[in-house]
Amino acid sequence: MDPITQMPTAHAPLEPLERDLAEIDAAISLVVGGAATRVRLVGLTRADALAAVGLARAQAAGIRFEIDRGITGVVALTLGPRVTEAE
């Protein structure tokens, strides 16, 4: 089982979309910082609403961004691994 890493925050965002975006940013930080190869986010309030922003931030950081819409309708985001120059 992979260890769970919690990212420190100065304050907790109040809005659900802000919390989801903070989770995406934390996942990007984990991959960019080398603490994780991939991070899969599940249980976000509105993952589909933030997909475009998450994709743009992941691309700017040089990591992959994938959306998985399960058969039950649950949306999961996978961030990482790093994108190589050849891709």
N, C-alpha and C positions, 0 to 999 in steps of 0.2 A: 504494500500500500504506500502510495506517495505521501510524503509529509505535507501538512497544510500550512501555508504561509499566510499570515495576516499582514496587510499593508497598513502602517499607521496613517491616520488622517487627523487633520487639525480639527475638523468638525464633521458631523454627519449631515449630508445634504438632506433637505426636508422633502423634496419632491421625488416621487418614484422614478421619473426619467433621469433626474440628476444622480440618484443612487445607482441606477443601471449604468450610466455613463462613467461613474466613478469606478465601477467594477471592470468595465472595459479598459479604462485607463490603467488600472492596477494590473490587469492581465498583460497588457502591452509592456508595462514596466518589468514584470517578472520575466518575460521572454527576452526583452532587450538587455536586461541586466544579467542574464544567464542563469537565473535561479530556476527557470523552467524551459523546456523545449516547446511545449504546447500547454495551453490552458483552455479548458472547456468550461464555459459558463452556462449553467442551466438555472431555471427558476427566476429568470429576470422578469420584471413586470411587463415591459414592452420591448423585448429584444428586436422585434421586427421594425419598430418605430425608430430605433437608433442604428439600424444596420448601415445606412449610408454614412453616418458620422463615424461609426466604428471602423468601417472599411477605409475611409479616408485617413483616419489616424493610424491604422495598422499599416497602410501603404507608405505613409510618411515615415514610419518607424522601420520600414523594411521587413515586415513580417506578413505572413499569410493571414487571411481572414476568411472563414467559412461559416455558412449558415446551414443548419440541419433542421429541417421541419419534419418531425417524426409523424408517424401515422396517427398518433393521438392528438396532433395539433400543437404539441409542445415544441417551442423553438429553442435551439441550443446554438451557441456561438463557440467556435474554436479559433483561437488566436495562436499563431505559430505553426511551424517553425520559421526561422529566419529565411528570407528569400535570398538565393544566391544570384550572382550577376548573370549566370547563364539562363536563368528562368525568365 
